[in-house]
């Protein structure tokens, strides 16, 4: 059986695609607890792919309740090297329309109190995060989206505001983000991106626009039925995109900096790292700390 090298985090219906074969459910336990749900693992274009519903099956977890560390650590334990994050977002720009695909290259953190690191507890590390997504993976996703997403506009670049939620923004907040030249807004991807970098996993967000945020003059005319319809269309588009991206990635080696993110990041003296800490972080620091 091929090794699992690609992980996908998204909605619970994302893995319900005809092309997915040899499907199995797998429970993974981590030193940081259990992930959002069991993984659905299947074969696409000869590649084993691990799918994880971010909010759990049936959408049972609020953004602040998502076990981000367990989700990413479990991916690492499975052998995943690249994570494709499929996320519904609100648009902060007129030109980013519902059903458009945005591939952001920056994040802005507006969450409060979420744990965004594996480190602490006796091990200190500081990874570079100036460029928070993997450019090589983003290139592949952009090229694939432009080739496959017919009739859908694809936008490369821009900043994703990660807010706490679960309530949406006030108009004052929305207008402030627009004045900062932010592009889209969501509630989940900042923590995933930081943890993926610490785990030396390539990470890129595919932001699927569902609606304009509350700044837009037509916002009040948007019904919940319209948003649900948009989510359904985005899910179908995401399935096609993921299948095509996996095909393009098949057999390709990573030449980016992501596999070496921790090379110079761990600053704790090795003789000060306890056996317990080594065991807890084995999946990500094992190659650097014996």
C-alpha positions as CSV (number, residue, x, y, z in Angstrom):
1,X,0.0,0.0,0.0
2,X,1.5,3.4,-0.9
3,X,2.5,5.7,1.9
4,X,0.3,8.6,2.9
5,X,2.0,11.8,1.8
6,X,-0.9,14.2,1.2
7,X,-3.4,15.4,3.8
8,X,-6.6,17.4,3.2
9,X,-8.4,19.3,6.0
10,X,-11.9,20.5,5.1
11,X,-15.6,19.8,5.3
12,X,-16.9,16.4,6.2
13,X,-18.3,15.9,2.6
14,X,-15.0,16.6,0.9
15,X,-13.9,13.0,0.6
16,X,-17.2,11.8,-0.9
17,X,-15.8,11.7,-4.4
18,X,-16.2,8.9,-7.0
19,X,-12.5,8.8,-7.7
20,X,-11.6,7.8,-4.2
21,X,-11.0,4.1,-3.8
22,X,-9.7,1.6,-1.2
23,X,-11.3,3.8,1.5
24,X,-10.7,3.1,5.2
25,X,-11.5,4.9,8.5
26,X,-8.6,5.3,10.9
27,X,-8.5,6.5,14.4
28,X,-5.3,8.3,15.5
29,X,-4.4,9.2,19.0
30,X,-1.7,11.8,19.7
31,X,0.2,13.2,22.7
32,X,-2.2,16.2,22.3
33,X,-5.4,14.2,22.4
34,X,-7.6,13.0,19.6
35,X,-8.1,14.9,16.3
36,X,-11.4,16.4,15.2
37,X,-12.6,13.0,14.0
38,X,-11.4,9.8,12.5
39,X,-9.4,10.1,9.2
40,X,-10.9,8.9,6.0
41,X,-8.0,7.5,4.0
42,X,-8.4,6.6,0.3
43,X,-6.5,6.3,-3.0
44,X,-6.6,9.1,-5.6
45,X,-4.4,8.8,-8.7
46,X,-2.4,6.0,-7.0
47,X,-1.7,8.3,-4.0
48,X,-3.0,7.5,-0.5
49,X,-4.6,10.7,0.9
50,X,-5.8,11.4,4.4
51,X,-9.0,13.5,4.8
52,X,-9.9,15.1,8.1
53,X,-13.2,16.9,8.8
54,X,-12.0,20.1,10.5
55,X,-15.2,20.5,12.6
56,X,-15.9,16.8,13.0
57,X,-18.5,14.9,11.1
58,X,-21.8,16.7,11.3
59,X,-20.0,19.9,12.2
60,X,-19.9,19.5,16.0
61,X,-16.9,21.7,16.9
62,X,-16.8,25.5,17.1
63,X,-13.6,27.0,15.6
64,X,-12.3,27.6,19.1
65,X,-12.9,24.0,20.0
66,X,-11.0,22.4,17.2
67,X,-8.0,20.4,18.5
68,X,-5.5,22.0,16.1
69,X,-2.4,20.4,17.6
70,X,-3.9,17.0,17.5
71,X,-5.1,17.4,13.9
72,X,-1.7,18.4,12.6
73,X,0.3,16.1,14.8
74,X,-1.8,13.2,13.6
75,X,-1.1,14.2,10.0
76,X,2.6,14.0,10.8
77,X,2.2,10.6,12.5
78,X,0.5,9.3,9.3
79,X,3.5,10.5,7.2
80,X,1.8,13.4,5.6
81,X,4.2,15.9,3.9
82,X,1.7,18.3,2.3
83,X,-1.6,19.6,3.7
84,X,-4.2,21.2,1.5
85,X,-6.6,23.2,3.6
86,X,-10.1,23.8,2.1
87,X,-11.9,26.6,3.9
88,X,-15.0,28.7,3.5
89,X,-14.3,32.4,3.9
90,X,-16.0,35.7,3.7
91,X,-14.8,38.3,1.2
92,X,-13.4,41.7,2.2
93,X,-12.8,42.9,-1.3
94,X,-15.4,43.7,-4.0
95,X,-13.4,41.7,-6.6
96,X,-13.4,38.5,-4.6
97,X,-16.9,37.3,-5.3
98,X,-18.9,34.4,-3.9
99,X,-17.7,31.1,-5.5
100,X,-14.3,32.6,-6.3
101,X,-11.2,30.7,-5.2
102,X,-8.5,32.6,-3.2
103,X,-5.0,31.3,-2.4
104,X,-3.8,33.6,0.3
105,X,-0.1,34.1,1.0
106,X,-0.5,35.9,4.4
107,X,-2.4,35.5,7.7
108,X,-3.4,38.0,10.3
109,X,-4.2,36.6,13.8
110,X,-7.3,38.0,15.6
111,X,-7.8,34.9,17.8
112,X,-7.5,35.0,21.5
113,X,-5.9,32.3,23.7
114,X,-5.7,29.5,21.2
115,X,-2.5,27.4,21.4
116,X,-0.6,27.7,18.2
117,X,2.5,25.8,19.0
118,X,3.6,22.3,19.9
119,X,6.4,23.7,21.9
120,X,6.6,24.7,25.6
121,X,6.8,22.3,28.5
122,X,10.6,22.4,28.5
123,X,11.3,22.8,24.8
124,X,11.6,26.2,23.1
125,X,11.6,26.7,19.4
126,X,11.0,29.6,17.1
127,X,10.2,28.8,13.4
128,X,10.3,31.4,10.6
129,X,6.8,32.4,9.6
130,X,7.2,35.5,7.4
131,X,5.9,33.5,4.5
132,X,3.3,31.3,6.2
133,X,2.3,29.1,3.2
134,X,4.3,26.8,1.0
135,X,4.9,28.7,-2.2
136,X,5.6,25.5,-4.2
137,X,2.4,23.9,-3.1
138,X,0.5,27.1,-3.7
139,X,1.9,27.2,-7.2
140,X,0.6,23.7,-7.9
141,X,-2.8,24.5,-6.5
142,X,-3.0,27.8,-8.5
143,X,-2.0,26.1,-11.8
144,X,-4.5,23.3,-11.2
145,X,-7.3,25.6,-10.2
146,X,-6.8,27.8,-13.3
147,X,-6.9,24.7,-15.5
148,X,-9.7,22.9,-13.8
149,X,-12.0,25.5,-12.3
150,X,-13.7,26.6,-15.4
151,X,-16.0,29.5,-15.0
152,X,-14.5,30.3,-11.5
153,X,-12.1,33.2,-10.9
154,X,-8.9,32.2,-9.1
155,X,-7.0,34.8,-7.2
156,X,-3.4,34.3,-6.0
157,X,-2.2,36.2,-2.9
158,X,-3.8,38.3,-0.2
159,X,-4.2,38.2,3.5
160,X,-6.5,35.9,5.5
161,X,-7.8,37.4,8.7
162,X,-8.3,34.6,11.3
163,X,-10.9,35.8,13.8
164,X,-12.0,34.1,17.0
165,X,-15.7,33.6,16.3
166,X,-18.1,32.0,16.5
167,X,-20.1,35.2,15.9
168,X,-19.2,37.0,12.6
169,X,-17.7,40.5,12.5
170,X,-19.3,43.7,13.4
171,X,-19.5,46.3,10.6
172,X,-16.8,48.3,12.4
173,X,-14.5,45.3,12.5
174,X,-15.1,44.4,8.9
175,X,-14.4,48.0,7.7
176,X,-11.2,48.0,9.8
177,X,-10.0,44.8,8.1
178,X,-10.7,46.4,4.8
179,X,-8.7,49.5,5.7
180,X,-5.8,47.2,6.5
181,X,-6.1,45.7,3.0
182,X,-7.1,42.3,4.2
183,X,-8.6,40.0,1.6
184,X,-10.7,37.3,3.2
185,X,-11.9,36.4,6.7
186,X,-12.2,33.0,8.4
187,X,-11.9,31.3,11.8
188,X,-9.5,28.4,11.5
189,X,-6.5,28.5,9.3
190,X,-3.9,30.5,11.2
191,X,-3.3,27.8,13.8
192,X,-3.1,25.1,11.1
193,X,-0.5,27.1,9.2
194,X,1.7,27.7,12.3
195,X,1.5,24.1,13.5
196,X,2.2,22.7,10.0
197,X,5.3,24.9,9.8
198,X,6.5,23.5,13.1
199,X,5.8,20.0,11.9
200,X,7.8,20.7,8.7
201,X,4.7,20.0,6.6
202,X,3.9,22.1,3.5
203,X,0.6,24.0,4.0
204,X,-1.6,26.0,1.7
205,X,-5.1,27.4,2.1
206,X,-7.7,27.1,-0.7
207,X,-10.2,29.8,0.4
208,X,-13.6,29.3,-1.1
209,X,-15.6,32.5,-0.9
210,X,-19.2,31.9,0.3
211,X,-20.3,35.5,0.7
212,X,-19.2,39.1,1.2
213,X,-18.6,40.0,4.9
214,X,-21.0,42.4,6.6
215,X,-19.3,45.5,5.1
216,X,-20.9,45.0,1.7
217,X,-24.1,47.0,1.0
218,X,-25.9,43.9,-0.3
219,X,-25.0,41.8,2.7
220,X,-28.4,42.1,4.3
221,X,-30.1,40.6,1.2
222,X,-28.0,37.4,1.5
223,X,-30.1,34.6,3.0
224,X,-28.9,31.5,4.8
225,X,-30.3,29.5,1.9
226,X,-28.1,31.4,-0.6
227,X,-25.0,30.7,1.6
228,X,-25.8,27.0,1.9
229,X,-26.3,26.8,-1.9
230,X,-22.9,28.5,-2.3
231,X,-21.3,26.1,0.2
232,X,-22.7,23.1,-1.7
233,X,-21.3,24.4,-5.0
234,X,-17.9,25.1,-3.3
235,X,-17.8,21.6,-2.0
236,X,-18.2,20.2,-5.5
237,X,-15.6,22.5,-6.8
238,X,-13.2,21.6,-4.0
239,X,-13.6,17.9,-4.7
240,X,-12.6,18.3,-8.3
241,X,-9.7,20.6,-7.4
242,X,-8.3,18.2,-4.7
243,X,-8.5,15.2,-7.1
244,X,-6.6,17.2,-9.8
245,X,-4.0,18.6,-7.4
246,X,-3.3,15.1,-6.0
247,X,-2.8,13.9,-9.6
248,X,-0.3,16.7,-10.3
249,X,1.6,16.1,-7.0
250,X,1.9,12.3,-7.6
251,X,5.5,11.3,-7.3
252,X,6.9,14.8,-6.9
253,X,9.6,15.4,-4.3
254,X,9.6,18.5,-2.1
255,X,12.2,21.1,-2.9
256,X,10.9,23.9,-0.7
257,X,12.2,25.0,2.7
258,X,9.3,23.4,4.6
259,X,11.0,20.0,5.3
260,X,13.8,21.9,7.2
261,X,11.8,24.4,9.2
262,X,13.1,23.2,12.5
263,X,16.7,22.8,11.5
264,X,17.8,25.9,13.4
265,X,14.6,26.7,15.3
266,X,15.1,24.5,18.5
267,X,17.1,26.7,20.9
268,X,16.8,24.6,24.1
269,X,20.0,22.9,25.1
270,X,19.7,19.2,24.1
271,X,20.8,18.0,27.5
272,X,17.9,20.0,29.0
273,X,15.2,18.3,27.0
274,X,13.5,15.7,29.2
275,X,12.7,12.1,28.1
276,X,9.0,13.0,28.5
277,X,9.4,16.0,26.1
278,X,11.3,14.0,23.6
279,X,8.6,11.4,23.6
280,X,5.8,14.0,23.4
281,X,7.4,15.7,20.4
282,X,9.0,12.7,18.8
283,X,7.2,12.9,15.5
284,X,8.5,16.4,14.8
285,X,11.8,16.7,16.7
286,X,13.0,13.1,16.5
287,X,15.4,13.7,13.7
288,X,17.0,16.6,15.5
289,X,17.0,15.4,19.1
290,X,18.1,11.8,20.0
